[in-house]
Amino acid sequence: MKPFIYKAPGSMQEAIATVEPEGAGGQGGAFLAGGTTILDLMKLNVVAPPSLTDIGKLGLDDIEQNGDEIRVGARVTMAEAAEHPAFRERAPVLSQALWKAASPQLRNVATLAGNVLQRTRCPHFRDNISPCNKRAPGSGCAAQGGVNRNLAVLGTSIHCIANYPGDWANALILFDAVVETQLPGGGREIPFDGLHLPPEDHPERETALKDNELIVAFRLTLPEWARRSLYLKVRDRASYAFALTSAAVALDMDGETVREARVAIGGAATVPWRAKSVESYLAGKLLDEKVAMEAGRLAFEGAQGYERNRFKIPLGQRTVARALLEAAALELSKKGES
């Protein structure tokens, strides 16, 4: 790990002002919350920010509920959010996506903003040796002909096939969340589905955030029928493993007929992936196995597999189908029925 300057400002304005923007000489400063991602990458010399600005004194650790609207501070930990009644009862998919991630030790430290911004686990990005357009723009993408078993089949480009590794973002994207941020000139709001950028021609640009822009909260509205939701994660082992494929599903049902569906895919895409074509297809359909399998097929329409990760396409199709059928079969209390 290269030397860096540690800062722990006591106000939002001071915190934002102390983060150096990226310049021609290299990387800019970075914010530090739980540290479970950035410190790991610094130890590998994949990133080397000249300074870390600890936001631990800024608060940002409350969950506020006002009717159907929920505002979640950026420094709320994964463990706190996973156990909060607003998620466990109103939208189980949000709770399940958190407690199926990482380990208890990490969930007790890692924050929601850090979790959402975690970077790919692509081995070629992390080895600091292989050609990687995300780490060193213009150097190439070793993953396309290399170790790619866990990488993306959706949203890829000729420049990058690194997958987005997180879970919670794939559940959060179901609810049209808004990201509240702070900049030196004031705050702004970013639609969550516009926060992460697909690789296209510039895989080094991973989010819409500016260099010294700090996430302060997530705001979302939960419909009553989000109680019928779940997160299905398929992985190599039952815990402490990243998804090969996953599906976040929420259903508004009229008997066995779908009024409205929300579906997102994880583990197999370059960014948190909302499957809106599937949602449109399901509306008004009687949800049986045939319809669920067709929904799974649509979810991966246009997917591009490589030598070692082509299996993700049929696996992902079955993951979506299974998640839909399991969500439809959930028995809800009368209070939870829409």
GUPA-131565 format. One record per residue: x, y, z of N, C-alpha, C, O in turn; residue in one letter. Coordinates in steps of 0.1 Angstrom, whole numbers, padded with zeros to 4 digits, always signed. Layout:
REM residues N
XYZXYZXYZXYZA/...
REM end
This chain:
REM residues 338
+0008-0012+0000+0000+0000+0000+0009+0012+0000+0019+0013+0007M/+0005+0022-0009+0013+0034-0009+0008+0044+0002-0003+0043+0006K/+0017+0053+0006+0014+0063+0017+0002+0071+0012+0000+0074+0001P/-0006+0075+0022-0017+0084+0019-0020+0093+0032-0015+0090+0043F/-0027+0104+0030-0031+0113+0041-0045+0109+0046-0054+0108+0038I/-0046+0108+0059-0059+0105+0065-0065+0118+0071-0058+0125+0078Y/-0078+0120+0068-0085+0132+0072-0098+0127+0079-0104+0118+0074K/-0102+0134+0089-0115+0131+0096-0122+0144+0099-0123+0148+0111A/-0127+0151+0089-0134+0164+0091-0147+0162+0099-0153+0152+0100P/-0151+0174+0105-0163+0173+0114-0175+0179+0107-0186+0179+0113G/-0174+0184+0095-0186+0189+0088-0187+0184+0074-0177+0180+0068S/-0199+0185+0068-0200+0181+0054-0192+0190+0045-0186+0185+0036M/-0193+0203+0047-0186+0212+0038-0171+0209+0038-0164+0209+0028Q/-0166+0207+0050-0151+0205+0051-0147+0191+0045-0137+0191+0038E/-0156+0181+0046-0153+0168+0040-0152+0169+0025-0143+0164+0019A/-0162+0176+0019-0162+0177+0005-0150+0185+0000-0144+0182-0010I/-0147+0196+0007-0136+0205+0003-0122+0198+0004-0113+0202-0003A/-0121+0188+0012-0108+0182+0014-0104+0171+0004-0093+0166+0004T/-0114+0167-0004-0111+0156-0014-0106+0162-0027-0113+0170-0033V/-0094+0159-0030-0087+0164-0042-0093+0158-0054-0095+0145-0055E/-0097+0166-0064-0102+0160-0077-0091+0153-0084-0079+0156-0082P/-0095+0144-0093-0085+0137-0101-0078+0146-0110-0085+0154-0117E/-0065+0146-0111-0058+0155-0120-0050+0147-0130-0050+0135-0131G/-0042+0154-0138-0034+0148-0148-0023+0139-0142-0018+0130-0148A/-0020+0142-0129-0009+0134-0123-0014+0121-0117-0006+0113-0113G/-0027+0118-0118-0031+0105-0113-0044+0106-0106-0052+0115-0108G/-0047+0097-0096-0060+0096-0089-0062+0107-0079-0052+0113-0074Q/-0075+0110-0077-0078+0120-0067-0080+0113-0054-0079+0101-0052G/-0084+0121-0044-0087+0116-0031-0100+0108-0031-0107+0108-0040G/-0102+0102-0019-0114+0093-0018-0120+0094-0005-0114+0098+0005A/-0133+0092-0004-0140+0091+0009-0139+0077+0015-0137+0067+0008F/-0139+0077+0028-0138+0065+0036-0150+0063+0045-0152+0072+0053L/-0157+0052+0044-0168+0049+0053-0164+0036+0060-0157+0037+0070A/-0170+0025+0056-0166+0012+0062-0152+0007+0058-0145+0001+0066G/-0148+0011+0046-0135+0008+0041-0133-0007+0036-0122-0011+0033G/-0144-0014+0036-0142-0029+0032-0138-0031+0018-0134-0042+0014T/-0141-0021+0009-0137-0023-0005-0124-0015-0008-0114-0021-0014T/-0124-0002-0005-0113+0006-0009-0099+0002-0003-0089+0002-0009I/-0100-0002+0010-0087-0006+0017-0082-0019+0010-0070-0020+0009L/-0091-0028+0007-0087-0040+0000-0080-0037-0013-0069-0042-0016D/-0085-0027-0021-0079-0024-0034-0066-0016-0032-0057-0017-0040L/-0065-0008-0021-0053-0001-0019-0042-0011-0015-0030-0009-0019M/-0045-0021-0008-0035-0031-0004-0030-0039-0016-0018-0043-0017K/-0038-0040-0026-0034-0047-0039-0028-0037-0049-0023-0041-0059L/-0027-0024-0045-0021-0013-0053-0029-0012-0066-0024-0007-0076N/-0042-0015-0066-0051-0013-0077-0055+0002-0078-0056+0008-0088V/-0057+0007-0066-0060+0022-0065-0050+0027-0054-0046+0020-0045V/-0047+0040-0056-0037+0047-0047-0041+0061-0045-0034+0070-0049A/-0053+0064-0038-0057+0078-0036-0046+0085-0027-0041+0078-0018P/-0044+0097-0030-0034+0104-0021-0039+0107-0007-0031+0110+0002P/-0053+0107-0006-0058+0110+0007-0071+0102+0009-0078+0099-0001S/-0075+0099+0022-0088+0093+0025-0094+0102+0035-0089+0106+0045L/-0107+0106+0031-0115+0115+0040-0125+0107+0047-0135+0103+0041T/-0123+0104+0060-0133+0096+0068-0145+0104+0070-0145+0116+0076D/-0157+0099+0067-0170+0106+0069-0177+0101+0081-0189+0103+0083I/-0169+0095+0091-0175+0089+0102-0182+0099+0112-0190+0096+0120G/-0177+0112+0111-0183+0122+0120-0194+0130+0114-0199+0140+0120K/-0199+0126+0103-0209+0134+0096-0224+0129+0098-0233+0134+0093L/-0225+0118+0106-0238+0113+0108-0242+0104+0096-0235+0094+0094G/-0253+0107+0089-0257+0099+0077-0260+0085+0080-0258+0076+0072L/-0264+0082+0093-0266+0068+0097-0280+0066+0102-0282+0057+0111D/-0290+0073+0097-0304+0071+0101-0312+0065+0090-0310+0067+0078D/-0323+0058+0094-0333+0053+0085-0346+0060+0089-0351+0057+0100I/-0351+0068+0080-0363+0076+0083-0375+0071+0074-0373+0069+0062E/-0386+0069+0081-0398+0064+0073-0410+0074+0075-0413+0077+0086Q/-0416+0078+0064-0427+0086+0064-0437+0080+0054-0437+0083+0042N/-0447+0073+0060-0456+0066+0052-0449+0055+0043-0442+0047+0048G/-0451+0056+0030-0445+0046+0021-0431+0050+0017-0423+0042+0011D/-0427+0063+0020-0413+0067+0016-0403+0065+0027-0406+0067+0039E/-0392+0060+0023-0381+0057+0032-0368+0064+0028-0365+0064+0016I/-0361+0070+0037-0348+0077+0034-0338+0070+0043-0339+0069+0055R/-0327+0065+0036-0317+0057+0043-0304+0064+0041-0299+0067+0030V/-0298+0067+0053-0285+0074+0053-0274+0065+0046-0274+0053+0047G/-0264+0072+0040-0253+0065+0033-0245+0057+0043-0239+0047+0038A/-0244+0060+0056-0235+0053+0065-0243+0042+0073-0237+0036+0082R/-0255+0040+0070-0262+0029+0076-0255+0016+0072-0252+0014+0060V/-0252+0007+0081-0245-0005+0077-0255-0015+0071-0267-0015+0072T/-0248-0025+0064-0256-0035+0058-0264-0043+0068-0276-0046+0066M/-0258-0046+0080-0265-0053+0090-0277-0046+0096-0287-0052+0098A/-0275-0033+0098-0286-0025+0103-0298-0024+0094-0309-0026+0098E/-0295-0022+0081-0306-0022+0071-0313-0035+0069-0325-0036+0068A/-0305-0046+0070-0311-0059+0068-0321-0063+0078-0330-0070+0076A/-0319-0058+0091-0327-0061+0102-0338-0051+0104-0347-0052+0113E/-0339-0040+0097-0348-0029+0099-0362-0034+0094-0364-0039+0083H/-0373-0032+0103-0386-0036+0099-0391-0030+0086-0399-0036+0079P/-0387-0018+0083-0391-0012+0070-0388-0021+0058-0395-0021+0048A/-0377-0028+0059-0373-0037+0048-0377-0051+0050-0383-0057+0041F/-0376-0056+0062-0380-0070+0065-0394-0072+0062-0398-0083+0057R/-0403-0062+0066-0417-0064+0065-0423-0058+0052-0432-0064+0046E/-0418-0047+0048-0424-0040+0037-0418-0044+0023-0425-0044+0013R/-0405-0048+0023-0399-0052+0011-0388-0063+0014-0376-0059+0014A/-0392-0075+0016-0382-0085+0020-0370-0086+0010-0359-0090+0014P/-0372-0083-0002-0361-0084-0012-0349-0075-0008-0338-0079-0010V/-0352-0064-0002-0341-0055+0002-0334-0060+0014-0321-0059+0015L/-0341-0067+0024-0334-0073+0035-0326-0085+0031-0315-0087+0035S/-0332-0094+0022-0326-0106+0018-0313-0104+0010-0303-0111+0012Q/-0314-0093+0002-0302-0090-0007-0290-0087+0002-0278-0089-0002A/-0293-0081+0014-0282-0077+0023-0277-0089+0031-0265-0091+0032L/-0286-0096+0037-0281-0107+0046-0275-0119+0038-0269-0128+0044W/-0278-0120+0025-0272-0130+0017-0258-0126+0011-0252-0133+0004K/-0254-0114+0015-0241-0109+0010-0230-0110+0021-0233-0109+0033A/-0218-0111+0016-0206-0110+0025-0207-0120+0037-0213-0131+0036A/-0201-0115+0048-0201-0123+0061-0207-0114+0072-0208-0102+0070S/-0211-0120+0084-0216-0111+0094-0206-0100+0098-0210-0089+0101P/-0193-0104+0099-0183-0094+0102-0183-0082+0093-0183-0070+0097Q/-0183-0085+0080-0183-0074+0070-0196-0066+0070-0196-0054+0069L/-0208-0073+0072-0221-0066+0072-0222-0057+0083-0229-0047+0082R/-0215-0059+0094-0215-0050+0106-0207-0038+0104-0208-0028+0112N/-0198-0038+0094-0189-0026+0091-0193-0019+0078-0192-0007+0078V/-0195-0027+0068-0198-0021+0055-0210-0012+0054-0220-0016+0060A/-0209-0001+0048-0220+0008+0047-0228+0006+0034-0223+0000+0024T/-0240+0011+0033-0248+0010+0021-0243+0017+0009-0243+0012-0002L/-0238+0029+0012-0232+0037+0000-0220+0030-0005-0218+0029-0017A/-0211+0025+0004-0199+0018+0000-0203+0005-0007-0197+0001-0017G/-0213-0002-0002-0218-0014-0008-0222-0012-0023-0219-0020-0032N/-0230-0001-0025-0235+0002-0038-0224+0005-0048-0225+0003-0059V/-0213+0011-0042-0202+0016-0051-0191+0006-0051-0180+0009-0057L/-0193-0006-0046-0182-0016-0047-0178-0019-0061-0186-0019-0070Q/-0165-0022-0063-0160-0024-0076-0159-0039-0080-0160-0047-0071R/-0157-0041-0093-0158-0055-0098-0148-0064-0091-0137-0060-0087T/-0151-0077-0091-0142-0087-0086-0134-0094-0098-0128-0104-0096R/-0135-0088-0110-0128-0093-0121-0113-0095-0118-0106-0086-0113C/-0108-0108-0119-0094-0110-0115-0084-0102-0123-0073-0099-0117P/-0087-0099-0135-0077-0091-0143-0077-0076-0139-0067-0070-0141H/-0088-0071-0133-0088-0058-0127-0080-0058-0115-0073-0048-0112F/-0081-0068-0107-0075-0068-0093-0061-0073-0093-0054-0071-0083R/-0056-0080-0104-0042-0085-0103-0032-0074-0105-0020-0076-0102D/-0036-0063-0111-0027-0051-0113-0016-0055-0123-0005-0048-0123N/-0018-0065-0131-0008-0070-0140-0014-0071-0154-0008-0065-0164I/-0025-0077-0155-0032-0080-0168-0036-0067-0175-0039-0057-0168S/-0037-0067-0188-0043-0056-0195-0058-0054-0190-0065-0064-0190P/-0062-0042-0186-0075-0040-0181-0079-0025-0184-0073-0016-0179C/-0089-0023-0193-0093-0010-0197-0100-0003-0185-0100+0010-0185N/-0105-0010-0175-0111-0003-0164-0100+0002-0155-0102+0013-0149K/-0089-0005-0153-0079+0000-0144-0069+0009-0152-0064+0019-0146R/-0066+0006-0164-0056+0013-0172-0062+0015-0186-0060+0007-0195A/-0070+0026-0188-0077+0028-0201-0068+0027-0213-0057+0032-0214P/-0073+0019-0223-0066+0017-0235-0056+0005-0235-0050+0002-0246G/-0055-0002-0224-0045-0013-0223-0051-0026-0229-0043-0035-0232S/-0064-0027-0230-0071-0039-0235-0079-0046-0224-0079-0042-0212G/-0085-0057-0228-0093-0065-0218-0089-0079-0218-0093-0087-0227C/-0081-0083-0209-0076-0097-0208-0087-0107-0205-0086-0118-0208A/-0098-0102-0199-0108-0111-0194-0115-0118-0206-0120-0129-0204A/-0116-0112-0217-0124-0118-0228-0118-0131-0233-0125-0139-0238Q/-0105-0132-0232-0099-0145-0236-0092-0152-0224-0085-0161-0225G/-0095-0146-0212-0088-0151-0200-0098-0157-0190-0107-0165-0193G/-0096-0154-0177-0104-0159-0166-0117-0151-0166-0117-0140-0161V/-0128-0157-0171-0140-0149-0172-0153-0157-0166-0164-0153-0169N/-0150-0167-0159-0162-0176-0154-0172-0167-0147-0184-0170-0148R/-0168-0158-0138-0177-0151-0130-0181-0137-0136-0188-0130-0129N/-0178-0135-0148-0180-0121-0154-0193-0120-0161-0201-0129-0161L/-0195-0108-0167-0208-0104-0172-0212-0110-0186-0203-0113-0194A/-0224-0112-0188-0230-0116-0201-0240-0106-0206-0244-0106-0217V/-0244-0096-0197-0253-0085-0201-0246-0072-0199-0239-0069-0189L/-0248-0063-0209-0243-0049-0208-0228-0048-0211-0222-0038-0207G/-0222-0058-0217-0208-0058-0219-0205-0050-0232-0214-0046-0239T/-0192-0047-0234-0187-0040-0246-0175-0047-0250-0169-0056-0244S/-0170-0043-0262-0157-0049-0267-0145-0044-0258-0134-0050-0259I/-0148-0035-0249-0137-0030-0241-0137-0035-0227-0127-0034-0219H/-0148-0042-0222-0149-0046-0209-0161-0056-0207-0172-0053-0211C/-0158-0067-0199-0169-0076-0196-0169-0078-0180-0175-0088-0176I/-0163-0069-0173-0163-0070-0158-0178-0069-0153-0185-0061-0158A/-0181-0078-0143-0195-0077-0138-0195-0068-0126-0186-0066-0119N/-0208-0063-0123-0210-0056-0111-0213-0067-0100-0221-0076-0102Y/-0206-0067-0089-0206-0078-0079-0217-0077-0068-0219-0087-0061P/-0223-0065-0067-0231-0063-0055-0245-0070-0056-0249-0075-0066G/-0252-0070-0044-0265-0076-0043-0276-0065-0041-0286-0065-0047D/-0273-0057-0031-0284-0047-0026-0288-0038-0038-0300-0035-0039W/-0279-0034-0046-0282-0025-0057-0292-0031-0066-0300-0024-0072A/-0291-0044-0068-0300-0051-0077-0315-0052-0071-0324-0053-0079N/-0316-0051-0058-0329-0050-0052-0334-0035-0051-0345-0033-0054A/-0325-0026-0048-0328-0012-0047-0333-0007-0060-0342+0002-0061L/-0328-0011-0072-0332-0006-0085-0346-0009-0088-0352-0003-0097I/-0352-0019-0081-0366-0022-0084-0376-0011-0080-0386-0010-0086L/-0371-0002-0071-0381+0008-0065-0378+0022-0069-0382+0031-0062F/-0372+0024-0081-0370+0037-0086-0364+0047-0076-0368+0058-0075D/-0354+0042-0069-0348+0050-0058-0341+0062-0064-0337+0063-0076A/-0339+0072-0055-0331+0084-0058-0319+0085-0049-0320+0082-0037V/-0308+0089-0055-0295+0090-0047-0294+0105-0044-0293+0113-0053V/-0293+0108-0031-0290+0122-0027-0275+0124-0025-0269+0116-0018E/-0269+0134-0031-0255+0136-0030-0252+0151-0026-0261+0160-0026T/-0240+0153-0022-0235+0167-0019-0222+0169-0027-0213+0161-0028Q/-0222+0182-0032-0210+0187-0039-0206+0200-0033-0214+0206-0025L/-0194+0206-0036-0191+0219-0030-0201+0229-0033-0203+0238-0025P/-0208+0229-0044-0218+0239-0048-0232+0236-0043-0241+0244-0045G/-0234+0225-0036-0247+0221-0031-0251+0207-0034-0242+0199-0039G/-0263+0203-0031-0267+0190-0033-0274+0187-0047-0278+0197-0054G/-0275+0175-0051-0283+0171-0062-0288+0157-0060-0285+0150-0051R/-0297+0153-0069-0304+0140-0069-0301+0133-0082-0302+0138-0093E/-0298+0120-0081-0295+0112-0092-0304+0100-0092-0305+0093-0082I/-0312+0097-0103-0320+0085-0103-0310+0073-0101-0300+0072-0108P/-0314+0063-0093-0305+0052-0090-0302+0044-0102-0290+0040-0104F/-0311+0043-0112-0308+0036-0124-0299+0043-0133-0295+0038-0144D/-0295+0055-0130-0285+0063-0137-0272+0065-0130-0263+0071-0135G/-0271+0059-0118-0258+0060-0110-0247+0053-0116-0236+0058-0117L/-0249+0040-0120-0238+0032-0126-0238+0033-0141-0249+0033-0147H/-0227+0034-0147-0225+0035-0161-0220+0022-0167-0211+0016-0163L/-0227+0018-0178-0222+0006-0185-0208+0009-0192-0205+0021-0194P/-0200-0001-0195-0187+0001-0199-0185+0009-0212-0178+0018-0214P/-0193+0005-0222-0193+0011-0235-0178+0014-0240-0170+0004-0239E/-0175+0026-0243-0162+0029-0248-0152+0034-0236-0140+0036-0238D/-0158+0036-0224-0150+0041-0213-0153+0033-0200-0160+0038-0191H/-0148+0021-0199-0151+0013-0188-0145+0018-0175-0149+0014-0164P/-0135+0028-0176-0130+0034-0164-0140+0043-0157-0138+0047-0145E/-0150+0047-0164-0160+0056-0158-0171+0047-0153-0180+0043-0161R/-0172+0045-0140-0181+0035-0135-0194+0041-0129-0204+0034-0129E/-0194+0053-0125-0206+0060-0120-0207+0074-0125-0198+0079-0131T/-0219+0080-0123-0222+0093-0127-0217+0103-0116-0219+0115-0118A/-0210+0099-0105-0206+0108-0095-0193+0116-0100-0185+0110-0107L/-0193+0128-0095-0181+0136-0098-0170+0133-0087-0173+0126-0078K/-0158+0137-0089-0146+0133-0081-0149+0135-0066-0146+0127-0058D/-0154+0147-0063-0156+0150-0049-0171+0150-0045-0175+0158-0036N/-0179+0142-0051-0193+0141-0048-0196+0130-0038-0191+0118-0040E/-0203+0133-0028-0205+0123-0017-0220+0119-0017-0229+0128-0016L/-0222+0106-0017-0236+0101-0014-0239+0103+0000-0232+0099+0009I/-0251+0109+0003-0255+0111+0016-0267+0103+0020-0269+0100+0032V/-0276+0099+0010-0287+0091+0014-0293+0085+0001-0290+0089-0010A/-0302+0075+0003-0310+0069-0007-0325+0071-0003-0328+0069+0009F/-0333+0075-0013-0347+0077-0010-0355+0068-0019-0353+0068-0031R/-0365+0061-0014-0373+0053-0022-0387+0052-0016-0390+0054-0004L/-0397+0048-0025-0411+0046-0021-0414+0031-0023-0412+0026-0033T/-0420+0025-0012-0423+0011-0013-0438+0009-0015-0446+0013-0006L/-0443+0003-0026-0457+0000-0027-0461-0011-0017-0452-0019-0013P/-0473-0011-0013-0478-0021-0004-0475-0035-0009-0472-0044-0001E/-0476-0037-0022-0474-0051-0027-0460-0055-0027-0457-0067-0031W/-0450-0046-0023-0436-0050-0023-0434-0061-0012-0423-0067-0011A/-0444-0063-0004-0443-0074+0006-0441-0088-0001-0435-0097+0004R/-0446-0089-0013-0445-0101-0021-0432-0099-0029-0432-0096-0041R/-0421-0101-0023-0408-0099-0030-0397-0108-0024-0399-0112-0013S/-0387-0111-0032-0376-0119-0027-0364-0117-0035-0364-0112-0046L/-0353-0122-0030-0340-0121-0036-0334-0136-0037-0332-0142-0027Y/-0333-0141-0049-0328-0154-0051-0313-0153-0056-0311-0147-0067L/-0304-0159-0049-0290-0158-0052-0284-0172-0055-0285-0181-0046K/-0279-0174-0066-0273-0187-0070-0257-0185-0070-0252-0176-0077V/-0250-0193-0062-0236-0192-0061-0229-0205-0058-0236-0216-0057R/-0216-0205-0058-0209-0218-0057-0210-0224-0044-0209-0237-0042D/-0212-0216-0033-0214-0222-0020-0225-0214-0013-0229-0203-0018R/-0230-0219-0002-0242-0213+0004-0240-0200+0010-0250-0193+0013A/-0228-0196+0014-0226-0183+0020-0212-0178+0017-0204-0185+0012S/-0210-0165+0019-0198-0158+0016-0192-0161+0002-0181-0165+0001Y/-0201-0159-0007-0197-0161-0021-0205-0151-0030-0217-0148-0027A/-0199-0146-0040-0206-0137-0049-0215-0145-0058-0213-0157-0060F/-0225-0138-0064-0235-0145-0072-0230-0149-0085-0222-0141-0092A/-0233-0161-0090-0231-0164-0104-0243-0158-0112-0240-0151-0122L/-0255-0160-0107-0266-0152-0111-0275-0150-0099-0275-0157-0090T/-0283-0139-0100-0293-0137-0090-0305-0129-0096-0304-0124-0107S/-0316-0130-0089-0328-0123-0094-0335-0116-0082-0338-0122-0072A/-0338-0103-0083-0346-0096-0074-0360-0094-0080-0361-0089-0091A/-0370-0098-0073-0384-0098-0078-0394-0093-0068-0393-0095-0057V/-0403-0084-0073-0415-0080-0066-0427-0081-0075-0427-0077-0086A/-0438-0086-0069-0450-0089-0077-0462-0083-0071-0465-0084-0059L/-0471-0077-0079-0484-0073-0075-0493-0083-0082-0494-0083-0094D/-0500-0091-0074-0508-0102-0080-0523-0100-0077-0527-0095-0067M/-0531-0105-0087-0545-0106-0086-0548-0121-0088-0550-0125-0099D/-0549-0128-0076-0549-0142-0077-0537-0148-0083-0526-0146-0077G/-0537-0154-0095-0525-0160-0101-0521-0151-0113-0512-0155-0121E/-0528-0140-0115-0525-0131-0126-0516-0119-0121-0518-0113-0110T/-0506-0115-0129-0497-0104-0125-0503-0091-0129-0506-0088-0141V/-0505-0082-0119-0509-0069-0122-0496-0061-0126-0496-0054-0137R/-0486-0062-0118-0473-0055-0121-0462-0063-0116-0463-0069-0105E/-0451-0063-0123-0439-0070-0118-0427-0061-0119-0426-0052-0128A/-0418-0063-0110-0405-0057-0111-0394-0067-0109-0394-0075-0100R/-0385-0067-0119-0375-0078-0120-0361-0071-0122-0359-0063-0131V/-0351-0076-0115-0337-0072-0117-0328-0084-0116-0331-0094-0110A/-0317-0083-0123-0307-0094-0124-0294-0090-0119-0289-0079-0121I/-0288-0099-0111-0274-0097-0106-0265-0107-0109-0269-0118-0114G/-0252-0105-0107-0242-0115-0110-0237-0116-0124-0227-0121-0127G/-0246-0112-0133-0244-0115-0148-0243-0103-0156-0242-0104-0168A/-0243-0091-0150-0244-0078-0158-0233-0069-0153-0227-0070-0142A/-0230-0059-0162-0219-0050-0159-0223-0039-0149-0215-0032-0143T/-0237-0037-0147-0242-0027-0138-0255-0034-0132-0259-0044-0137V/-0260-0028-0121-0273-0033-0116-0283-0032-0128-0284-0022-0134P/-0290-0044-0130-0297-0046-0143-0312-0048-0141-0317-0058-0136W/-0320-0038-0144-0335-0038-0143-0340-0044-0156-0336-0039-0167R/-0348-0055-0155-0352-0062-0167-0366-0057-0171-0376-0064-0169A/-0367-0045-0177-0380-0039-0179-0388-0046-0190-0400-0046-0190K/-0381-0052-0200-0388-0060-0210-0396-0072-0204-0407-0075-0208S/-0390-0078-0193-0397-0088-0186-0409-0083-0179-0419-0089-0178V/-0407-0071-0172-0418-0065-0165-0430-0063-0174-0442-0065-0171E/-0428-0057-0186-0438-0055-0196-0445-0068-0200-0457-0068-0202S/-0437-0078-0203-0442-0091-0207-0452-0097-0197-0462-0103-0200Y/-0448-0096-0184-0455-0103-0174-0469-0096-0170-0478-0102-0165L/-0470-0083-0173-0482-0076-0169-0494-0082-0176-0495-0083-0188A/-0504-0086-0167-0516-0092-0172-0516-0107-0175-0526-0113-0179G/-0504-0113-0173-0502-0127-0176-0506-0136-0164-0504-0132-0152K/-0511-0147-0167-0513-0158-0156-0499-0164-0154-0493-0170-0163L/-0494-0163-0142-0480-0167-0140-0479-0182-0137-0482-0186-0125L/-0476-0189-0147-0473-0204-0145-0459-0206-0150-0452-0197-0153D/-0455-0219-0150-0442-0223-0153-0438-0219-0167-0426-0214-0169E/-0447-0220-0177-0444-0217-0190-0441-0202-0192-0431-0198-0198K/-0449-0194-0185-0447-0179-0186-0435-0175-0179-0427-0166-0183V/-0432-0181-0167-0420-0178-0160-0407-0181-0168-0397-0174-0168A/-0407-0193-0175-0396-0196-0183-0394-0187-0195-0382-0183-0198M/-0405-0182-0201-0404-0172-0212-0398-0159-0206-0391-0152-0213E/-0403-0155-0194-0397-0143-0188-0382-0145-0186-0375-0135-0188A/-0378-0156-0181-0363-0159-0180-0356-0157-0193-0345-0152-0194G/-0362-0163-0204-0356-0162-0217-0354-0147-0221-0344-0143-0226R/-0365-0139-0219-0365-0125-0223-0354-0117-0215-0348-0108-0220L/-0353-0121-0202-0343-0114-0194-0329-0115-0199-0321-0106-0197A/-0326-0125-0206-0312-0127-0211-0311-0126-0226-0302-0131-0232F/-0322-0121-0232-0322-0118-0247-0310-0109-0250-0309-0098-0244E/-0302-0113-0260-0291-0104-0264-0278-0106-0255-0268-0099-0257G/-0278-0115-0246-0267-0118-0237-0255-0123-0245-0257-0130-0255A/-0243-0119-0242-0231-0123-0249-0222-0131-0239-0217-0126-0230Q/-0221-0144-0241-0213-0153-0233-0199-0155-0239-0197-0153-0251G/-0189-0158-0230-0176-0161-0234-0173-0176-0230-0181-0183-0225Y/-0161-0180-0233-0157-0194-0232-0161-0200-0219-0167-0211-0218E/-0158-0193-0208-0160-0199-0195-0173-0194-0188-0176-0199-0177R/-0180-0185-0193-0192-0180-0186-0205-0181-0194-0215-0175-0190N/-0205-0188-0205-0217-0190-0213-0228-0197-0205-0240-0195-0207R/-0224-0205-0195-0233-0212-0187-0243-0203-0179-0253-0207-0175F/-0238-0190-0177-0246-0181-0170-0259-0177-0177-0269-0173-0170K/-0260-0179-0190-0272-0175-0197-0283-0185-0194-0294-0180-0189I/-0282-0198-0196-0293-0207-0192-0295-0207-0177-0306-0208-0172P/-0284-0206-0169-0286-0205-0154-0294-0193-0150-0302-0194-0142L/-0290-0181-0156-0297-0169-0153-0312-0170-0157-0321-0165-0150G/-0315-0176-0168-0329-0177-0172-0337-0185-0162-0348-0182-0159Q/-0331-0196-0158-0338-0204-0148-0339-0197-0134-0348-0199-0127R/-0329-0189-0131-0329-0182-0118-0341-0172-0118-0348-0171-0108T/-0343-0165-0129-0354-0155-0130-0367-0163-0129-0376-0159-0122V/-0368-0174-0137-0381-0181-0136-0384-0187-0122-0395-0186-0118A/-0374-0192-0116-0376-0197-0102-0380-0187-0093-0389-0188-0084R/-0373-0175-0093-0376-0164-0084-0391-0159-0086-0398-0156-0076A/-0395-0158-0099-0409-0154-0101-0419-0164-0095-0429-0160-0089L/-0417-0177-0097-0426-0187-0092-0426-0187-0077-0437-0189-0071L/-0414-0186-0071-0414-0186-0056-0420-0173-0050-0427-0174-0040E/-0419-0162-0057-0425-0150-0052-0440-0151-0053-0447-0147-0044A/-0445-0156-0064-0459-0158-0066-0465-0167-0056-0477-0166-0052A/-0458-0177-0051-0463-0187-0042-0462-0182-0027-0466-0189-0018A/-0456-0171-0025-0455-0166-0011-0469-0164-0004-0478-0159-0010L/-0470-0169+0008-0482-0167+0015-0480-0154+0024-0471-0154+0033E/-0489-0145+0022-0488-0132+0029-0499-0131+0039-0510-0136+0037L/-0497-0123+0049-0508-0120+0059-0518-0111+0052-0515-0105+0042S/-0530-0110+0057-0540-0102+0051-0535-0087+0051-0539-0080+0041K/-0528-0083+0061-0522-0069+0060-0513-0067+0048-0513-0056+0043K/-0506-0078+0045-0496-0076+0034-0502-0078+0020-0495-0074+0011G/-0514-0084+0019-0520-0086+0006-0524-0073+0000-0529-0064+0007E/-0521-0071-0013-0525-0059-0020-0539-0061-0025-0544-0051-0031S/
REM end
